[in-house]
Amino acid sequence: MRPLSMLLAVPALLGALPGAWAADAVRAADLVYRTTATARLAGLPMTLHARTATHWQRNGDRYEASMQTDTVEFLQQSSGAVRPDGSLLPATYTEKRPFHAAESVQVDWPAQRLQYAGGATAPTPPVGAQDRLSLQFELAAAYAREPERFAPGAVIAVQLIGPHAIDDWKFVCSGREGVQTAQGSAAAVHLAARRPVRDTEETMDLWLAVDAPHLPVRIRMVDRNGAVIDSILQTARYP
């Protein structure tokens, strides 16, 4: 994870998840989060406040998703296929980080070939791996289909496709918690991941709404440089 580079990024479950999304009738969703980012610049603490807008759209067996954060000019885009069981098969992921050009990774599942930004290639990961944006929707589907997998103490192994590498993560489920959103307190299932990186670690905490369609009401991340990114749901609309 690069500084401020994985805002609202959620990794993928290893292997395809069975069953269609229980909220399959929700073909589109628009979510707005209030984001607070805390980092150090020239040794001094700096806090930024931003608005993050996430959009999901499904058309038949295809999907598109985007996430854009103002102030820091961060963008994620994901598109791909929806498998018959309802799980996602991402084909293209694009990421635009602050002060950097946009970078994309292409996943050719039939050819079992993955092409990173810059042209390097690698074999595809197991079917079911997701990119940094698509899996917040896949996790919602998993929780809707098999909530017992998210019992306190359960561990969910994950893989995350980025523009330059695939990273392994493990989420630990710690049960239900209340998250204070702009709409009031929301019951959510808390997932927490900790990943060692050299002499430090990266962390991801995700709170999935207990109510359908189970999309995240809060996402908090800490990168290897100690930058904290915390996004809390403000509004949700299902056009």
C-alpha positions in Angstrom: 0.0 0.0 0.0 1.4 3.4 -1.0 0.7 6.5 1.0 -3.0 7.6 0.4 -3.0 5.2 -2.5 -5.6 2.6 -1.4 -8.5 4.7 -0.2 -11.6 2.5 0.0 -9.7 -0.4 -1.4 -10.9 -3.7 -0.3 -9.2 -7.0 -1.3 -10.7 -10.2 -2.8 -11.7 -13.5 -1.3 -9.7 -16.4 -2.5 -11.8 -18.5 -4.8 -15.3 -17.9 -6.2 -18.0 -17.3 -3.7 -21.2 -19.3 -4.3 -24.6 -17.8 -4.8 -25.9 -14.6 -6.3 -26.0 -11.4 -4.3 -29.1 -11.4 -2.1 -29.6 -7.8 -3.0 -29.4 -8.6 -6.7 -32.4 -6.4 -7.3 -30.1 -3.5 -6.6 -28.7 -3.0 -10.0 -27.2 0.4 -9.2 -25.9 2.1 -6.1 -24.5 5.5 -5.3 -22.7 5.9 -2.0 -21.1 9.0 -0.5 -18.6 8.9 2.3 -17.0 11.6 4.5 -13.2 10.8 4.3 -10.6 12.0 6.8 -6.9 11.5 5.8 -4.1 12.0 8.3 -0.5 11.9 7.4 2.9 13.7 7.9 4.3 16.2 5.5 7.9 17.3 6.1 7.6 15.8 9.6 4.5 17.8 10.4 1.0 16.3 10.9 -1.5 17.1 8.2 -5.3 16.3 8.1 -7.4 16.5 5.0 -11.2 16.2 4.7 -12.8 15.0 1.5 -15.9 13.6 -0.1 -15.7 10.1 -1.6 -18.4 9.0 -4.1 -18.7 5.3 -5.0 -20.9 4.1 -7.9 -21.9 0.6 -8.8 -23.8 -0.5 -11.9 -24.7 -3.9 -13.2 -26.0 -4.6 -16.7 -26.8 -8.2 -17.3 -23.6 -10.2 -16.9 -21.4 -7.1 -16.9 -20.6 -4.6 -14.1 -18.9 -1.3 -13.7 -17.8 0.4 -10.5 -16.0 3.7 -9.7 -14.8 5.5 -6.7 -13.6 9.1 -6.7 -12.3 11.2 -3.8 -12.1 15.0 -4.2 -9.4 17.1 -2.5 -6.8 14.4 -2.9 -7.8 13.6 -6.5 -7.9 9.9 -6.0 -9.8 7.6 -8.5 -10.5 3.9 -8.8 -12.4 2.2 -11.6 -13.3 -1.5 -12.1 -15.1 -3.3 -14.8 -15.7 -7.0 -15.7 -18.1 -9.8 -15.8 -20.7 -11.2 -13.3 -20.5 -15.0 -13.2 -23.7 -17.1 -13.2 -23.3 -17.6 -9.4 -23.3 -13.8 -8.9 -19.6 -13.5 -8.1 -17.4 -10.9 -9.9 -14.7 -11.5 -12.5 -12.8 -8.2 -12.8 -11.2 -7.6 -16.2 -9.8 -4.0 -15.9 -8.8 -2.0 -12.9 -7.6 1.6 -13.0 -6.1 3.6 -10.2 -5.2 7.3 -10.2 -3.3 8.4 -7.1 -2.5 11.9 -6.0 0.4 13.5 -8.1 0.6 10.3 -10.2 -0.7 9.3 -13.7 -3.5 6.8 -13.9 -2.3 3.1 -14.0 -4.3 0.1 -15.1 -4.0 -3.7 -14.8 -5.7 -6.0 -17.3 -6.9 -9.6 -16.4 -7.4 -12.0 -19.3 -9.0 -15.0 -17.6 -9.4 -17.2 -20.6 -5.8 -16.8 -21.5 -4.7 -17.0 -17.8 -2.7 -13.8 -18.3 -2.5 -10.7 -16.2 -0.8 -7.5 -17.6 0.3 -4.9 -15.0 0.8 -1.2 -15.6 4.1 -0.8 -17.4 3.7 -4.0 -19.5 4.9 -6.7 -17.1 2.8 -9.9 -17.3 2.0 -12.7 -14.9 -0.3 -15.7 -14.6 -3.8 -14.9 -13.4 -4.6 -15.6 -9.7 -7.3 -18.1 -8.8 -10.8 -17.2 -10.1 -12.4 -15.2 -7.4 -9.6 -12.8 -6.8 -10.7 -9.2 -7.1 -9.2 -5.8 -7.6 -8.9 -3.0 -5.0 -12.4 -1.7 -5.7 -14.6 -4.6 -6.9 -14.3 -6.7 -3.7 -16.3 -4.4 -1.5 -19.2 -5.5 -3.6 -18.0 -9.2 -3.5 -17.7 -9.1 0.2 -21.2 -7.8 0.5 -22.4 -10.7 -1.7 -20.5 -13.2 0.5 -22.1 -11.8 3.6 -25.5 -11.9 2.1 -25.2 -15.5 0.9 -23.3 -17.0 3.8 -23.4 -14.8 6.9 -22.2 -17.7 9.0 -18.7 -17.3 7.4 -18.5 -13.9 9.1 -19.0 -15.2 12.7 -16.7 -13.7 15.4 -13.2 -15.2 15.1 -13.6 -16.4 11.5 -10.7 -15.8 9.2 -11.1 -15.0 5.5 -8.0 -15.3 3.3 -7.9 -12.8 0.6 -5.9 -11.7 -2.5 -5.8 -8.2 -3.9 -4.9 -7.3 -7.5 -3.2 -3.9 -7.9 -1.5 -2.2 -10.8 1.9 -3.7 -10.0 1.3 -6.8 -7.8 -1.0 -9.2 -6.1 -1.0 -9.1 -2.3 -2.2 -11.7 0.2 -4.3 -10.6 3.2 -6.2 -12.3 6.0 -9.3 -10.7 7.5 -10.4 -11.6 11.0 -14.1 -11.1 11.8 -14.8 -9.6 15.2 -18.6 -9.6 15.2 -21.1 -6.8 15.1 -20.4 -3.2 16.1 -22.3 0.1 15.8 -21.0 2.7 13.3 -22.2 6.3 13.6 -23.1 7.5 10.1 -24.8 10.6 9.0 -28.1 8.6 9.0 -27.6 7.5 12.6 -26.0 4.4 14.2 -25.7 1.4 11.7 -25.2 -2.2 12.8 -22.2 -3.6 11.0 -19.9 -6.6 10.9 -16.3 -5.6 11.5 -13.5 -7.2 9.4 -9.9 -6.4 10.3 -6.7 -7.3 8.4 -3.0 -6.7 9.4 -0.2 -7.3 6.9 3.5 -7.1 7.8 5.6 -5.0 5.4 9.3 -5.0 6.1 9.7 -3.5 9.6 6.1 -2.1 9.8 2.6 -3.1 8.8 -0.4 -2.1 6.7 -4.0 -2.4 8.1 -7.5 -2.5 6.6 -10.7 -2.4 8.7 -14.0 -2.8 7.0 -17.5 -2.5 8.5 -20.2 -4.2 6.3 -23.8 -3.1 7.0 -25.9 -5.9 8.6 -28.8 -4.7 6.6 -29.0 -5.5 2.8 -27.3 -4.8 0.5 -24.5 -5.1 3.1 -22.2 -2.5 1.5 -19.5 -0.9 3.7 -20.6 1.8 6.1 -17.0 2.5 7.1 -13.5 1.7 5.8 -10.4 2.6 7.7 -6.8 2.0 6.5 -3.3 2.7 7.7 -0.4 2.4 5.2 3.2 1.5 5.8 4.1 5.2 6.4 1.5 5.6 9.1 -1.0 7.6 7.0 -4.6 7.0 8.2 -7.6 7.1 5.8 -11.0 6.8 7.4 -14.2 6.9 5.4 -17.7 6.9 6.9 -21.0 6.6 5.0 -23.0 9.8 4.6 -25.7 8.8 2.1 -26.7 5.7 0.1 -29.0 5.8 -2.9 -30.2 2.9 -5.1 -31.5 4.4 -8.4 
